Amino acid sequence: MTIDETRIITMPEASIDDLKKVIGLSELSDEVLQWIFERSTYHVYQDGDILVKTGASAEIMWMLAEGKVDYYSDVNGQLVYYLSFENDRMYGGITGLLPHSRMKVYGGTSIAVGVARVYGLHREHFAELEKLAPDFIQRLIGYMTERARLFATIQLQREKVSALGKLSAGIAHEMNNPAAAINRISSELKRRLQLNYELTSLLVGAKIEPEVIAKLESFAHSREEAAGKSLSAIERMNIEDEISDWFSDNGYSNIGEIAESLAEYGYTKADLANINQSIAPQSFISALRWLENLLSSNRLIKDLEEASSRISHLVGAIKSHVHMDRTTDAQKTNIHTDIDNTLTLLGYKLRDKNITVIREFDPQLPEVDAYIGELNQVWTNIIDNAIDAVERNGTIAVSTHSNGKDVTIKLVDNGSGIPTDIISRIFDPFFTTKKVGQGTGIGLDVVKRIIDRHHGVIKVDSVPGRTEFNICIPIVHSPEKI
């Protein structure tokens, strides 16, 4: 078998010239570069090769002479793409463990993109390197700080997407109910409108006086607000039976639908007798059918208004929650409104477990300066965790108060509590007690950083049957601090 020599790729040998190409090393003297070169290991990775795996001991500083490396974070056992390392000014072509880093193990997996040529310097040489090139160490700390900031930003954005993902299915469900109701109502209104033409023709044919029709309309409008109010199901059934008996006693039959509607609106036998006196017996049922159709049409219109109002309320809650149509700068916000919007968007989960929400809001609570979209992620995460923690028919209590300088928000649930052996770790990055696929593992870490960014404090106390998150946020922040 003949080898196609045109496909043979010869990899460059290790050379100090490679290190001179690494941006982060560009200002080092030849002496220092030679020192690094002599103590480094040289690696060539092909496309798709793994440089380091999640959980591997972090001991090497990597210097990228050629190519690109994609970093995948391990989130609940799944590799999620985070970013790419290249030999650019942002990263300086240097990654892995850097001097003064507290990283013990790699939190993710690094994979070569194309051919990647890298040099690795073991941590055992860091102390000597710092003596040899202290300015270089400071530059590496700058890279490390920038890298940490970038990771935090990406992490926050992923948490926002995750939080919205948690809400999306519920929002679709919340929207579907009123939307389906509107569809049913429109079909029924169409039928009722056609029926109105037919029943009006019967009234005209019976030569019923306009005054009588006006009286029927007056009867209808006087009872619009009474539909179903202050009457229990048993009381309504009793009234319906009485009306049905009245119809039977007066020789009228097949009036089940009429009796049901009249009972719902609180009509009595006396009302029927009053109407009966104004209309000829042969036209009485036609008049009542016209009245019943008017009552039912008005009820449908009211139901339509409620369904459309529900959708508008949900849209408003969504826009407020994700901070649409607003600047990303800090602005004043009403904590009560924000929490109520969060509860609205999580309403499907609350109803699914029949959870009681107790609000104890301070009526004098002032607005606070905040990054509203970020702060809403705090309420979403903590309330969503509380919903998961409590059993069916559980309770979640939300209370607020202010001392004039700060506002305090307490969120308490009566779930099983957080075990004492892990409560000190719940704000650690990527820590989670949920099963794979059920949690992000980054939620409470992001929650704490958001509260820190607002110069606030978050504390948690938990015993079986009671978990309390206590959040304290300053009312006013100067622009340079927030």
N, C-alpha and C positions, 0 to 999 in steps of 0.2 A: 504494500500500500504506500503510495507516494504522499509525502507531506507537502501541503500547499504552503510554500515558504512566504507567500504574500500575506498570510494570515498570522504569522508568528509575530507576537508583540514582545519587544524587549523592554523590560522595566528599568528605569534609571537606577543606578547604584546610589547608595546613601552618600550625601555630600553636604558639606557645610554651606554650600551655595543654596541648598534647599531652605536652610534656616534663615538665610538672608532674605528670602522671598516672603517669609511669614511676617505680616504687618506688625504684629505685636512685638516682634524681635528686632525690628528694623533699626532701632536706635542703639542697639547693643554693640559694643566693641567686638572686634574680631577675636580678642582674647576670651571674652565671655562666651561668645558664640562657639568657639572651639571647646570651651569647657563643657557647655551644654551638649554639644555634638558627641563628645567622647563618652558622656554618661547616659546618652539616650539610646533607646532601642528603635530600630527602623522597621516599619510594617507597610506592606502593600495590600490593599483590600480591593477585591473586585466588586462590581455592582451587586448589591444585595447581601454582601458579607456583613456579619455582625461584629462590631468593634467591641462593645460591652453589652452585657445583658442586665436586665432588671435584677437588683439584689446583689450584684457582684460587688466585692469590696472596692471602694474608691481609693486608689493608691497612685494613679498615674495622671500627670498633666500631659494632655495631647496637643501637639503642634501640627497643624494641617498645612502641608507643603503643596498639596494638589488635591483637587476634587471637592466634594461636598458630602456632608454627613447629615442625615435626617434623624431627629430625636423623637422617639415615641414614649410618651409617659404611660406608666402602668396604672390604669384606673380600674379598680375592682377586677383585676385579672385580665383586662383587655388592653391592648396596645392602642393608644390614641395619639395620632400625629400632633406634635406641638410646634416644632419649628425646625429650621435647617441651619447648620453651622457651616460657614464658609470662611475663607481667608479674606475677610473684609474689615472695615474700620470699626464696625459695631462689636465684633467678637475678637478682632485682632488675629484670627486664625488659631486661637488658643481655647481649649475647652477641657473637660474632665475635672479632676481635682486641682484646685488652685491653692497656693499658699494661704494660710490662715482660714481656709474654709473649714466648716464644721461637718461637712458631708462625710458620712461613714460608708454608705453604700449608694450605688446608683439607683435613682428612683425610676429609671426607664431604660430603654434599649436604644442604642445608636447603630444605624445601618448605613453602609456606604451607598452613595449614589454615583454610579459610574466608577471609575478607578479613583481610589483615595489613597494618597501616600502620606503617612503620618509618622511623627517621631514622638516617643513617649519617655517622659522623665519621671522617675519614681520619687515618691514623697520623701524618701530618706535623704535626698539631695537638697531639699528645700531650705534647710537651715543654713547650709554652706552657700547656697545661691543668694540668700538674703544678705549675707555678709559681703559677697562678691559684687552684687548689683542691687543695692537697696532701692534705688529709684525704679528699677524694673519691677520689684515686688509691689510697690505702690501702684504702678500701672496695672498689674494683674488684679490688685484689689479693686481698682476702678472697673475692670472688665467684669469681675465677679459681682460687684454691686449692680452694674447695668444689667447683667444676666438675670440676677435675682428680681430686679424691677420688671424686666420683660416677662419673666415667668409668672410673676404676680399678676401682671396685666392680662396675660393670656388666660391664666387660671380664673380671673374674675369674669372675663368675657365668656368662658366656657360655663361657668356657674350660672351666669345670666341666661345663656341658651338652655342649660339644663333646667333652670327654674321655669322658663317659659314652656319648655317641653312638658314638664309636669302638669302645667296648667292647660295645655292645648287640647288634650282629650276632654277635659272637663268643660272647657269653654265651648267646644263643639257640641257637647251634650247639652249644656245650658242654652246655647243658641238654638239647638234643634227643637227643643220643647216648644218655645213660643213660635218658632217658624212653622212647625207642624200644626200648631193651633191656628195660626193665621191661614194656613192652607185649608184646614177643615172649615173654619168660619167663613171664608170667602165662598166656598162651595155651598154651604148652607144658606148664606145670604142670597146667593144667586137663586136658589130654590125658593126662598121666602119672597123674593122680589117678584118672581113669576106668579107665585101663589097670591100675592097682593093684587095683581091685575085681575085675576079670576074672581077673588072674593069681593073686590070693589065693584066689578061688573054685576055681581049678584045683588049687592046693596042698591046699586043704581036701578036695576031691574025691579027690585021690590019697592021702589019709589020711597025709600026712607028719607025723611026730611034732613036737610043739612044740620039742623039743630041737634038731631039725635046723634049724627056722626061726630059732631063737635063734643057732645057729651061723652061719647065713647072714648074719644081722644083724651078728654080731660080725666076720665077714669084711668086711662093708661099712664098718663104723665104723673098723676098723683101717686102712683104706686111704683114708679121706676126705681126709686131709692130703697124700696122695701124688699126687693127681691132677695129672698133667702136670709134676710137679716133678722136677728133676735128670735128666730124660730129654730127649734131643734128638729131633727128628722122625724121624731115621733109626733111633734106638734103639727108639722106640715102634713104628715100622713093622716092625722085626725081631721084636719081641715079639708083635705082632699076627699076623705070619706063623707064628710058632711055635705060637701058640694055635690058629690056623686049621688047621695041620697036625695038631695033637693031636686036634681035633674030627674031622677026616677019618679019622685012623688009628683012632678009636674008633667010627666009624660014624655020626657026627652030621653033618647038613647044614643049609644055610640059617641059618647062625649069624653072618653078617657083622656085624650091629649089636652082637651080644653080644661078639664077639671085639674089636671096636673099643673098646667101653667098658671091658672087662676090661684091655686093654692100656694104656689111658689111666691106669688106677688101679694099674698095676704088677703085675697078677696073672701068675702063671707057670703052666707046665704042672703043676708039683708042686701048686699050689693047686687046680687043676681035678681032679687025681687024688684029692686029699684030700676034696673035695666029692663026687666021684663014688662014693667008698666009703661015704658016709653015706646015699645016696639010691638008691632003685630006679631002674634004667636008664630005665623008661618015664616016670618023673617028673623025670629029671635036667634036661632042657631047660626044662621048665616052671619048675623051681626057679631055673635060671640066668637065665631071662627075668625072673623076679620080682626076683632079685638085681640084674640090670642096670637094671631100672626104679627100684629103690631108689637105686642109685648115681647114676643120671642125675637123679633128683629132688633128691637132696642137692646135686649140683653146681649145679642150677638155683637152688636156694635160696641157695647161696653167691654165685652170680652176681647174684641179686636184692639181696642184702645189699650187694655191692660197688657196684651201680648206684645204689641209694638212698643209700649213703654218699657217693658221688661228688656227687650232687645236694646233699646236706647240706653237704658241703665247699665247693661252689661258692656256695651261699647264704650260708654263713658268710664266705667271702672277699668277696662283694659287700657284705654288711652292714658288714664291717670297713673295706672300701675307701672306701665313700661315707660312713662314719662315722655310720651309722644308730643310733638308740636311745642317742645320747650327747649331752652338752652341746656347744655350739660353743666353749666356753672351752678354754684350753690345758690339756692333760692329758698324763700320761706315756704313752709308747707304745714298743713294741718295734719298732725299725726293721727287724729281720730278718723279723718276721711281716708287716709292712706290705709289704715288697718281695716276699716270697713270695706274698702275696695278689695283688699286681699281676701277677706272672709267671703265676699261675694264671689270671687273667682274660684275659691275653694269650696263653694257651697255644695257642689255635687258630692264631694268626699265627706263633708259634714253630715249631709242628709243620708248618705249611704250607710253610715255607722250610727245614725240617729244621735249625734253628738250635740249636747247643749252648750251654747256659747253664752257666757255671762260677761256683760260689759259693765265696768265700773269706771266710767270716764269722768275726769275732772272737768266740769263745765267751764272753768276759767283757764283751762290749759292754753298757754300762748303758742303761736306758731314758732317753729324753730328753723334756723338756717341749716340747709342740708342738701346733699346730692340726692335728690328725691328718688331717681331711678335706682340708685344703689341701696338706699335705705329700704325701699320696698322689697328688695331681695332678702333683707334681714327678716322682715315680717313673714314673707312667703316661706322661707326656710324653717324658721322656728315653729310657725303654726302648722306647716305640713308635717314636720317631725312629731309634733304633739298629736296630730290626727292619727299618725301611724302608731303612736305609743299607747293611746287609750283603747280600751275595749269598747264594744258596742254599748251604746247608751252612756258613754263617758261624758266628761265635762271638761271644757277649756275656759279659763277665766282670763280676761284681759282688763287690766286696770292702769290708770295713769294718774299722775299728780305732779305738781310743780312747786318748787320752793322759791320761785322768782328768778333763780339763776340757772337751774337745770330742770329738765323734765325727766321723769322716771316712768318707764313702761315695764310692767310686770306681766309675764305670760306664764300661766300656771295650768298644768294638766294633772289629772288623777290617774295617769298610766302607771305602769309597773315600776318606773323609776330607772335611773342610770346606775349600774353597778359601781360600788365604791372603788373597785380596782381599776376602772377605766375612766372615771369622771375627770381625772386630771389630764387626760389625753384627748378629750373630745374636740379641743380647738387645734390639735396638731394637724398639719397638712396631710391629706389623703387618709385620715383615720376614719373608719366607719364600722358600725356594728351590724349594718344591714347585709343581706345576702347579695351575691353578685347580681348586678342588673337592677337592684332596688334602690341603690343610693350612689351618689357621686363620690363620697368620701372626701369632698373638698368643701362641702357646704358650710360647716361651722367655722372652718379656718377662714373662709372668705367673710363670714359674718363678723368675726372678731376684727379682721383687718378693716372692714367698712366702719365699724364702731370706732376703732382706733383712729381712722382717718377723720372722723368727726370729733376727735378728742374726747370721746366718751369712754364709758366703762361697761363691760358686760360680765356678769357673774351668774353662776348656776349653782343651785342647791337641789339635791335630790334624795328622797327616801322613797321606799315603796309606797305608791299611792299618791305621791305629790312631787312633781318636778317644777321648779320655778326658775325662769330666766329673768334676771333683773338687769335692765338696760338704762343707763343714765347718760343723757346727752345734753351738752350746753345749749342754751337757747340762742345765744349770739356767738358768732365766730367772726374774727377779723379775716378779711380776704386772704391775707398772706398765711394764715394758719390752717385754713381748711383745704 
